[in-house]
Amino acid sequence: MANPMREEEEIYQQIRDQKIAIHPLVWELIDHHISNDLYIINIILGSTILDGQSFTKENAESILAHSKSIKNFLVKLGKETKKHG
């Protein structure tokens, strides 16, 4: 992880202690959207760097687009699932 949270283990402990669960429909969305974008990013990197092909501007733009897609999905999911108080 590029930027670990200092309090991450404490958060996981709270999740365990409070038995916090994520609804299966939410997990389905997370798995679908994030897995698809990460898969495409891995294909791009694998077909360029690992296979010795040139890394093009188009490759970089595609990776950035899929990274942005992940962020946009997380923002949308957050808006739909965070408690408003």
C-alpha positions as CSV (number, residue, x, y, z in Angstrom):
1,M,0.0,0.0,0.0
2,A,1.4,3.3,-1.0
3,N,0.1,5.4,1.9
4,P,-0.9,3.2,4.8
5,M,-3.1,4.7,7.5
6,R,-1.5,5.0,11.0
7,E,-4.7,3.9,12.7
8,E,-5.6,1.1,10.2
9,E,-5.1,-1.8,12.6
10,E,-7.3,0.0,15.1
11,I,-10.0,0.5,12.5
12,Y,-9.9,-3.3,11.6
13,Q,-10.2,-4.1,15.3
14,Q,-13.2,-1.8,15.6
15,I,-14.8,-3.6,12.6
16,R,-14.2,-6.9,14.3
17,D,-15.4,-5.8,17.7
18,Q,-18.5,-4.1,16.4
19,K,-19.1,-6.9,13.9
20,I,-19.5,-4.4,11.0
21,A,-20.6,-6.1,7.8
22,I,-20.9,-4.8,4.3
23,H,-24.0,-5.8,2.4
24,P,-23.4,-8.3,-0.4
25,L,-24.8,-5.9,-3.0
26,V,-22.2,-3.4,-2.0
27,W,-19.5,-6.0,-2.3
28,E,-20.8,-7.0,-5.7
29,L,-20.5,-3.4,-6.9
30,I,-17.0,-3.1,-5.4
31,D,-15.8,-6.3,-6.9
32,H,-17.2,-5.6,-10.3
33,H,-16.0,-2.0,-10.8
34,I,-12.6,-2.1,-9.0
35,S,-11.7,-5.6,-10.3
36,N,-12.5,-4.7,-13.9
37,D,-10.5,-1.5,-13.8
38,L,-7.5,-3.2,-12.1
39,Y,-7.7,-6.0,-14.5
40,I,-7.4,-3.7,-17.5
41,I,-4.5,-1.7,-15.8
42,N,-2.7,-5.0,-15.3
43,I,-3.3,-6.1,-18.9
44,I,-1.8,-2.8,-20.1
45,L,1.2,-3.0,-17.8
46,G,1.7,-6.7,-18.5
47,S,1.5,-6.3,-22.3
48,T,4.0,-3.4,-22.3
49,I,6.5,-3.6,-19.5
50,L,6.5,-7.3,-18.8
51,D,6.4,-8.3,-22.5
52,G,9.0,-5.7,-23.6
53,Q,6.7,-3.5,-25.7
54,S,6.8,0.2,-25.7
55,F,4.8,2.1,-23.1
56,T,2.9,4.7,-25.1
57,K,1.1,7.9,-24.3
58,E,-2.1,6.0,-25.0
59,N,-1.2,3.3,-22.4
60,A,-0.6,6.0,-19.8
61,E,-3.9,7.8,-20.7
62,S,-5.8,4.5,-20.4
63,I,-4.3,3.7,-17.0
64,L,-5.1,7.2,-15.8
65,A,-8.7,6.9,-17.1
66,H,-9.1,3.5,-15.3
67,S,-7.6,4.9,-12.1
68,K,-10.0,7.9,-12.3
69,S,-12.9,5.4,-12.9
70,I,-12.0,3.7,-9.6
71,K,-12.0,7.0,-7.8
72,N,-15.3,8.1,-9.4
73,F,-16.9,4.8,-8.4
74,L,-15.7,5.1,-4.8
75,V,-17.0,8.7,-4.6
76,K,-20.4,7.5,-6.0
77,L,-20.6,4.5,-3.7
78,G,-19.7,6.8,-0.8
79,K,-22.5,9.2,-1.6
80,E,-25.0,6.3,-1.8
81,T,-23.9,4.5,1.4
82,K,-22.6,7.0,3.9
83,K,-25.0,7.9,6.7
84,H,-26.2,11.4,6.5
85,G,-26.5,13.0,9.9
